[in-house]
Amino acid sequence: MLRNLFLTALTSLMLVGNLFAGTATRGNTLRDDKEKEIKIKTSAVCTMCKARIERNLAFEKGVKEADLDVKTKVVTIKYNPAKTDVAKLKANISKTGYDAEEVPADEAGYNKLPSCCKKGGMAHQ
């Protein structure tokens, strides 16, 4: 009887230990995946474009940081893949009025841009 009680307690402790070990392992895996970075080519032309794209991306759930290099027209985005994905990020840029690689600028968003920020607009800083 005492032996059975001991074995039951030992088995329970092993199960609890495995449960915690599994949780710790999963937790580390999730932490590794928490932040990703992507670079997306845009049709931005100036610092006004930069401010507009970065501001709108900041409102996208899961975006931690966005930085547009006006010279190269590439926006670097750090984001949480559990909360957003590349398609949503490109859609955000498109709705803002800019091309996002193969995703063309949304017509309504593009029409709201100042003329200098549209394709072929006067370049300024």
KOLMAR-804923 format. One record per residue: y, x negated, z negated of N, C-alpha, C, CB in turn; residue in one letter. Coordinates in pm, 1 decimal, always signed. Glycine has a CB too. Layout:
# KOLMAR-804923
Y, X, Z, Y, X, Z, Y, X, Z, Y, X, Z, a
...
This chain:
# KOLMAR-804923
-118.1, -83.2, +0.0, +0.0, +0.0, +0.0, +125.6, -88.4, +0.0, -0.8, +95.1, -121.8, m
+129.6, -185.9, -88.5, +243.0, -277.3, -95.0, +255.0, -357.7, +34.0, +229.2, -371.3, -215.2, l
+141.5, -393.5, +89.2, +141.0, -468.4, +215.2, +199.3, -382.4, +327.5, -3.0, -514.3, +251.2, r
+160.8, -255.7, +335.5, +213.5, -164.0, +437.8, +364.9, -147.9, +423.6, +144.4, -26.0, +427.6, n
+412.0, -136.0, +301.0, +555.2, -124.2, +275.0, +628.2, -250.0, +320.2, +581.0, -98.2, +125.9, l
+569.2, -364.9, +289.5, +627.8, -491.9, +331.1, +634.2, -502.4, +483.7, +547.2, -608.9, +273.6, f
+525.9, -465.2, +552.5, +522.4, -471.4, +698.4, +623.4, -375.0, +760.5, +381.4, -439.8, +749.4, l
+636.1, -257.3, +701.4, +732.9, -159.1, +751.2, +875.4, -212.6, +736.3, +717.9, -24.6, +675.7, t
+904.7, -271.3, +620.8, +1038.2, -327.1, +596.9, +1065.4, -443.3, +691.9, +1052.2, -373.5, +450.4, a
+966.5, -528.4, +711.8, +981.1, -642.5, +801.8, +1004.9, -595.8, +945.3, +856.7, -732.5, +795.1, l
+929.4, -497.0, +988.4, +946.0, -441.9, +1123.1, +1085.4, -382.2, +1139.2, +838.3, -335.0, +1151.9, t
+1131.5, -310.1, +1039.1, +1265.9, -250.2, +1043.9, +1373.2, -358.2, +1054.1, +1290.7, -162.8, +919.0, s
+1358.8, -464.1, +977.7, +1455.7, -573.7, +982.7, +1456.0, -640.3, +1119.5, +1425.3, -677.2, +874.1, l
+1338.0, -656.3, +1177.7, +1330.2, -717.2, +1310.3, +1397.2, -628.4, +1414.6, +1183.8, -743.3, +1348.9, m
+1377.0, -498.1, +1405.0, +1440.5, -405.1, +1498.8, +1592.2, -408.7, +1486.0, +1389.5, -262.7, +1475.5, l
+1640.0, -408.5, +1362.6, +1784.3, -415.3, +1340.0, +1839.8, -547.5, +1391.6, +1816.8, -398.4, +1190.5, v
+1767.9, -656.3, +1366.5, +1811.0, -787.6, +1416.5, +1818.5, -790.0, +1568.1, +1716.0, -896.8, +1368.1, g
+1719.1, -733.7, +1634.5, +1720.1, -727.3, +1781.2, +1833.9, -640.1, +1832.5, +1586.5, -673.9, +1833.1, n
+1860.1, -532.4, +1761.8, +1970.0, -443.2, +1801.0, +2102.6, -518.5, +1796.2, +1975.4, -318.4, +1708.6, l
+2126.8, -591.7, +1686.8, +2251.4, -667.8, +1675.6, +2257.1, -780.8, +1777.6, +2266.5, -724.4, +1534.4, f
+2145.8, -845.8, +1800.3, +2142.4, -954.8, +1899.1, +2171.2, -900.2, +2037.9, +2005.3, -1026.9, +1897.3, a
+2116.1, -785.0, +2071.4, +2141.4, -722.1, +2201.2, +2285.9, -681.0, +2216.3, +2052.1, -601.6, +2220.0, g
+2344.0, -626.7, +2110.7, +2484.4, -586.6, +2114.4, +2573.8, -707.4, +2132.2, +2522.6, -510.9, +1987.1, t
+2543.6, -814.6, +2060.6, +2624.6, -936.3, +2072.5, +2616.4, -992.3, +2213.6, +2578.8, -1042.2, +1970.7, a
+2499.4, -990.0, +2270.6, +2482.9, -1040.7, +2406.7, +2559.6, -954.5, +2505.6, +2334.5, -1045.7, +2444.9, t
+2546.5, -823.9, +2494.4, +2619.1, -734.7, +2584.2, +2769.3, -751.2, +2566.0, +2578.3, -588.8, +2560.0, r
+2813.4, -767.9, +2442.6, +2955.4, -786.8, +2416.5, +3009.3, -910.6, +2486.3, +2980.3, -796.5, +2267.3, g
+2934.6, -1019.3, +2482.9, +2978.2, -1141.9, +2550.1, +2983.1, -1123.0, +2700.4, +2885.6, -1258.0, +2515.3, n
+2886.5, -1050.9, +2754.0, +2883.9, -1026.0, +2898.1, +3006.1, -945.1, +2938.3, +2754.3, -952.5, +2939.3, t
+3039.1, -843.9, +2861.4, +3155.6, -762.3, +2893.5, +3283.7, -844.4, +2886.1, +3164.3, -642.5, +2799.2, l
+3294.2, -929.4, +2786.6, +3413.1, -1011.8, +2773.5, +3430.8, -1102.2, +2895.4, +3405.7, -1095.6, +2646.0, r
+3320.8, -1153.7, +2948.3, +3328.1, -1239.3, +3065.8, +3379.9, -1163.1, +3187.3, +3191.3, -1298.8, +3096.0, d
+3350.5, -1033.3, +3193.9, +3390.1, -951.6, +3308.0, +3523.6, -880.2, +3286.2, +3282.7, -850.0, +3337.5, d
+3587.5, -898.7, +3173.6, +3707.7, -822.5, +3141.2, +3820.8, -842.6, +3240.7, +3755.1, -859.4, +3004.5, k
+3837.0, -960.5, +3291.7, +3951.2, -985.7, +3378.8, +3907.5, -1052.2, +3508.4, +4054.3, -1072.4, +3307.6, e
+3954.2, -994.9, +3618.0, +3930.5, -1054.5, +3749.2, +4065.5, -1078.2, +3814.7, +3839.4, -963.3, +3838.4, k
+4063.5, -1158.8, +3918.5, +4186.2, -1188.2, +3991.4, +4159.7, -1171.2, +4140.5, +4237.4, -1332.0, +3959.9, e
+4256.4, -1111.6, +4208.3, +4246.6, -1094.5, +4352.9, +4380.3, -1127.5, +4415.7, +4202.7, -950.6, +4389.7, i
+4376.7, -1175.3, +4537.9, +4497.3, -1203.0, +4615.2, +4496.2, -1109.0, +4734.9, +4504.7, -1354.2, +4660.3, k
+4607.5, -1036.3, +4754.1, +4617.9, -938.8, +4862.2, +4741.1, -969.8, +4946.0, +4624.3, -794.0, +4806.4, i
+4721.0, -984.1, +5075.4, +4832.0, -1008.4, +5170.0, +4906.8, -876.3, +5190.6, +4778.9, -1065.7, +5308.6, k
+5040.0, -882.6, +5181.1, +5123.7, -763.3, +5196.5, +5222.3, -783.0, +5311.4, +5199.5, -732.2, +5064.9, t
+5304.6, -681.3, +5332.3, +5410.1, -690.0, +5434.1, +5547.7, -704.3, +5369.1, +5407.4, -565.7, +5525.3, s
+5550.8, -748.6, +5243.5, +5676.6, -765.8, +5170.6, +5763.8, -871.9, +5237.1, +5649.2, -804.1, +5024.2, a
+5897.8, -855.0, +5226.4, +5987.4, -950.5, +5291.4, +6091.1, -1013.8, +5198.1, +6058.2, -882.4, +5403.4, v
+6111.6, -957.4, +5079.6, +6221.1, -1009.6, +4995.4, +6193.2, -989.6, +4847.0, +6353.4, -941.8, +5032.1, c
+6288.9, -1032.2, +4765.8, +6274.6, -1018.7, +4621.0, +6280.7, -873.0, +4576.3, +6382.6, -1098.7, +4550.4, t
+6348.2, -788.0, +4653.4, +6347.4, -644.5, +4620.9, +6205.9, -588.8, +4639.8, +6449.7, -566.2, +4710.3, m
+6139.5, -632.6, +4744.7, +6000.2, -593.2, +4769.2, +5912.8, -641.2, +4653.0, +5948.4, -651.6, +4905.0, c
+5934.3, -766.0, +4612.7, +5859.3, -826.1, +4502.4, +5871.0, -740.5, +4377.8, +5908.9, -968.5, +4473.8, k
+5993.2, -705.5, +4341.0, +6016.7, -625.7, +4220.7, +5949.0, -489.1, +4231.8, +6167.5, -608.2, +4196.6, a
+5958.8, -428.3, +4347.2, +5902.1, -294.4, +4368.3, +5749.0, -297.1, +4358.6, +5945.3, -238.8, +4506.0, r
+5686.5, -391.6, +4425.9, +5539.6, -401.3, +4424.5, +5489.3, -434.3, +4284.3, +5490.9, -508.5, +4525.0, i
+5550.0, -533.5, +4219.7, +5505.8, -572.5, +4085.3, +5524.5, -458.7, +3985.4, +5582.2, -696.5, +4037.8, e
+5636.3, -387.7, +3995.1, +5663.0, -275.7, +3903.6, +5558.5, -165.0, +3922.0, +5805.6, -219.0, +3927.1, r
+5531.7, -127.8, +4047.0, +5435.8, -19.7, +4070.9, +5293.6, -59.4, +4032.6, +5439.7, +22.0, +4216.8, n
+5257.1, -184.1, +4054.1, +5124.7, -229.3, +4011.3, +5112.6, -230.9, +3858.6, +5095.8, -368.9, +4067.7, l
+5223.3, -256.3, +3789.5, +5221.2, -257.7, +3643.3, +5183.2, -120.9, +3586.5, +5357.7, -300.8, +3589.1, a
+5210.3, -14.8, +3661.7, +5175.7, +120.0, +3616.9, +5031.4, +157.6, +3649.6, +5269.4, +220.5, +3679.6, f
+4963.7, +77.0, +3729.1, +4823.8, +103.2, +3764.8, +4736.0, +70.6, +3644.2, +4780.2, +19.2, +3890.3, e
+4654.5, +166.0, +3604.2, +4566.3, +146.7, +3490.0, +4474.3, +26.6, +3515.5, +4483.1, +274.9, +3462.8, k
+4465.8, -64.0, +3419.5, +4378.2, -180.0, +3430.1, +4445.4, -306.3, +3480.2, +4265.9, -147.7, +3519.0, g
+4567.2, -294.0, +3535.3, +4637.0, -413.7, +3584.5, +4700.4, -485.0, +3466.0, +4745.5, -376.6, +3691.8, v
+4668.9, -613.5, +3455.0, +4723.4, -694.4, +3345.8, +4844.5, -773.6, +3390.8, +4617.2, -788.8, +3291.5, k
+4843.9, -815.1, +3517.5, +4953.4, -897.3, +3568.7, +4954.7, -891.0, +3720.6, +4940.2, -1043.9, +3520.3, e
+5075.0, -887.8, +3777.2, +5089.7, -891.9, +3923.0, +5206.2, -984.5, +3955.4, +5113.0, -748.0, +3983.1, a
+5185.5, -1073.7, +4051.2, +5289.4, -1168.3, +4089.8, +5287.8, -1184.8, +4241.4, +5269.4, -1305.2, +4018.8, d
+5396.9, -1145.0, +4305.5, +5407.4, -1156.2, +4450.8, +5482.6, -1282.8, +4487.6, +5477.7, -1032.6, +4510.6, l
+5422.1, -1363.7, +4573.0, +5488.0, -1481.6, +4629.4, +5551.9, -1434.9, +4759.8, +5385.9, -1602.8, +4652.9, d
+5683.2, -1423.5, +4761.1, +5755.1, -1369.2, +4876.6, +5733.7, -1455.3, +5000.9, +5904.8, -1358.3, +4845.8, v
+5729.8, -1586.8, +4984.7, +5711.7, -1676.3, +5099.1, +5581.9, -1650.0, +5173.9, +5715.1, -1820.2, +5053.1, k
+5473.4, -1637.9, +5099.2, +5342.2, -1616.5, +5161.2, +5307.8, -1468.8, +5176.8, +5234.8, -1684.6, +5079.4, t
+5384.7, -1382.0, +5111.0, +5362.6, -1236.1, +5111.1, +5231.0, -1198.1, +5043.7, +5363.9, -1182.6, +5254.6, k
+5183.2, -1283.8, +4954.5, +5056.2, -1259.8, +4885.9, +5083.4, -1223.3, +4740.1, +4963.6, -1384.6, +4895.0, v
+5025.3, -1111.0, +4698.4, +5036.9, -1069.7, +4559.1, +4906.3, -1107.2, +4488.3, +5066.6, -915.3, +4547.1, v
+4919.9, -1174.6, +4374.8, +4805.9, -1211.7, +4291.9, +4800.9, -1113.2, +4176.2, +4816.4, -1360.5, +4240.8, t
+4686.5, -1047.4, +4162.1, +4672.7, -942.1, +4061.0, +4557.8, -977.5, +3967.3, +4648.6, -803.0, +4127.4, i
+4586.6, -974.6, +3837.6, +4483.2, -989.2, +3735.0, +4458.4, -848.8, +3680.7, +4526.3, -1091.4, +3619.4, k
+4330.6, -808.8, +3679.5, +4299.9, -671.5, +3642.0, +4165.2, -661.0, +3571.1, +4300.9, -582.5, +3764.8, y
+4144.4, -547.9, +3505.8, +4020.0, -518.3, +3437.4, +3934.6, -433.9, +3532.1, +4045.5, -444.5, +3301.0, n
+3822.1, -487.8, +3581.4, +3740.2, -414.8, +3678.1, +3673.3, -290.1, +3620.4, +3634.8, -506.0, +3733.1, p
+3672.4, -275.0, +3489.8, +3617.2, -154.0, +3429.4, +3715.8, -37.4, +3440.8, +3581.5, -179.3, +3281.9, a
+3843.1, -68.8, +3468.5, +3946.2, +35.2, +3473.3, +4002.7, +60.5, +3612.3, +4057.7, -1.4, +3381.8, k
+3988.0, -34.2, +3702.7, +4038.5, -17.1, +3839.0, +3956.6, -103.5, +3933.6, +4189.6, -53.6, +3848.0, t
+3981.6, -88.2, +4062.1, +3909.8, -169.2, +4159.5, +4003.9, -208.7, +4273.6, +3786.7, -92.8, +4214.1, d
+3954.7, -291.2, +4363.6, +4036.1, -345.6, +4472.3, +4091.3, -233.8, +4560.8, +3953.6, -444.0, +4556.8, v
+4010.2, -132.6, +4589.0, +4055.8, -21.4, +4674.0, +4175.8, +50.7, +4611.4, +3940.7, +78.7, +4697.5, a
+4173.5, +70.9, +4480.5, +4285.0, +136.7, +4411.5, +4409.5, +48.0, +4413.2, +4246.2, +170.9, +4265.9, k
+4389.9, -81.8, +4398.7, +4503.2, -173.9, +4399.9, +4569.8, -173.8, +4537.2, +4457.9, -316.4, +4362.1, l
+4488.9, -176.7, +4642.1, +4543.4, -172.6, +4778.2, +4611.2, -38.5, +4804.7, +4432.0, -197.4, +4882.0, k
+4553.6, +70.0, +4755.2, +4614.3, +202.8, +4771.6, +4749.6, +209.3, +4701.6, +4520.8, +312.4, +4716.4, a
+4760.9, +145.7, +4586.0, +4887.6, +142.3, +4512.7, +4994.6, +72.1, +4595.9, +4870.0, +71.1, +4376.3, n
+4959.8, -41.6, +4652.6, +5055.2, -116.8, +4735.4, +5093.2, -34.5, +4858.7, +4995.1, -254.3, +4778.2, i
+4995.0, +29.5, +4919.0, +5019.7, +112.5, +5036.8, +5113.8, +228.4, +5004.2, +4887.6, +166.3, +5092.5, s
+5089.8, +296.4, +4893.6, +5175.4, +409.5, +4853.2, +5316.7, +363.7, +4820.9, +5115.6, +481.2, +4731.8, k
+5331.0, +238.1, +4783.9, +5463.3, +181.5, +4756.6, +5540.1, +158.9, +4886.9, +5450.3, +48.9, +4678.5, t
+5467.5, +157.8, +4999.3, +5532.1, +145.0, +5130.1, +5501.1, +17.2, +5204.9, +5677.4, +155.0, +5113.5, g
+5403.8, -58.4, +5156.8, +5371.7, -188.0, +5216.8, +5227.1, -191.9, +5263.6, +5397.6, -301.2, +5117.3, y
+5201.1, -272.7, +5365.9, +5063.4, -298.0, +5407.8, +4995.1, -377.6, +5297.3, +5057.8, -374.7, +5545.3, d
+4866.7, -351.6, +5279.6, +4785.3, -427.1, +5184.3, +4659.6, -469.1, +5259.1, +4750.7, -342.0, +5054.3, a
+4669.9, -583.3, +5327.6, +4565.0, -634.1, +5416.3, +4532.5, -528.7, +5521.2, +4437.6, -672.5, +5335.9, e
+4407.7, -477.0, +5523.8, +4368.8, -381.7, +5628.0, +4417.2, -239.3, +5600.9, +4219.0, -381.2, +5642.6, e
+4474.6, -214.7, +5484.7, +4524.6, -81.6, +5449.6, +4672.1, -73.6, +5489.6, +4505.8, -52.1, +5295.9, v
+4704.2, +11.3, +5587.0, +4843.7, +19.4, +5631.8, +4932.1, +89.7, +5528.4, +4851.8, +93.2, +5766.1, p
+5060.2, +62.5, +5537.0, +5156.4, +125.5, +5447.0, +5152.4, +277.1, +5462.9, +5298.6, +72.5, +5473.7, a
+5157.9, +346.2, +5350.8, +5166.5, +491.6, +5351.2, +5299.9, +532.3, +5413.0, +5151.6, +549.4, +5207.0, d
+5297.8, +626.1, +5505.0, +5419.0, +662.9, +5578.1, +5529.9, +713.5, +5485.4, +5386.5, +769.2, +5681.9, e
+5495.8, +798.0, +5389.8, +5597.1, +851.1, +5297.4, +5657.8, +739.0, +5212.9, +5535.4, +959.1, +5205.5, a
+5574.0, +648.1, +5164.1, +5623.2, +534.9, +5085.5, +5709.3, +442.3, +5169.1, +5506.9, +457.2, +5025.9, g
+5666.3, +416.8, +5291.7, +5740.0, +329.0, +5382.4, +5877.5, +388.0, +5413.5, +5660.5, +306.5, +5512.7, y
+5884.2, +517.8, +5435.5, +6011.5, +583.1, +5467.9, +6111.2, +577.6, +5352.8, +5987.1, +727.4, +5506.4, n
+6064.5, +561.5, +5230.7, +6152.7, +552.5, +5113.3, +6211.6, +412.6, +5094.7, +6076.1, +592.2, +4987.8, k
+6154.8, +313.3, +5163.1, +6202.8, +175.8, +5147.3, +6341.8, +159.5, +5206.8, +6105.6, +77.1, +5213.0, l
+6424.8, +71.6, +5147.9, +6552.7, +37.9, +5210.8, +6524.6, -27.0, +5347.1, +6637.5, -58.2, +5118.9, p
+6614.8, -14.1, +5440.6, +6590.9, -64.8, +5576.2, +6562.4, -214.8, +5577.8, +6710.8, -34.7, +5664.9, s
+6622.2, -290.0, +5485.7, +6598.8, -434.7, +5483.0, +6456.7, -469.2, +5439.7, +6698.4, -501.9, +5389.7, c
+6385.6, -377.7, +5374.4, +6249.8, -403.0, +5326.6, +6143.3, -354.9, +5424.4, +6229.2, -336.3, +5192.7, c
+6187.0, -293.8, +5533.0, +6091.9, -246.1, +5632.7, +6057.3, -359.0, +5728.5, +6148.7, -125.0, +5709.8, k
+5946.3, -343.5, +5798.5, +5902.9, -445.4, +5894.5, +6013.9, -468.4, +5995.7, +5771.0, -403.1, +5966.1, k
+6044.2, -596.0, +6017.6, +6152.2, -630.3, +6111.0, +6289.3, -622.2, +6047.9, +6147.7, -539.9, +6230.7, g
+6295.5, -589.0, +5917.8, +6424.9, -582.9, +5848.6, +6482.5, -722.0, +5831.9, +6410.6, -514.8, +5711.4, g
+6609.8, -727.9, +5801.2, +6676.8, -858.1, +5782.8, +6619.2, -926.3, +5661.0, +6831.0, -841.6, +5767.8, m
+6578.8, -1049.2, +5676.4, +6526.4, -1126.0, +5564.3, +6639.4, -1164.8, +5470.7, +6452.1, -1251.1, +5613.6, a
+6617.4, -1145.6, +5343.8, +6717.1, -1186.1, +5243.8, +6643.0, -1223.5, +5115.9, +6822.1, -1071.3, +5216.9, h
+6709.2, -1288.7, +5028.5, +6649.0, -1329.2, +4901.5, +6725.3, -1262.9, +4792.3, +6648.5, -1482.9, +4883.2, q
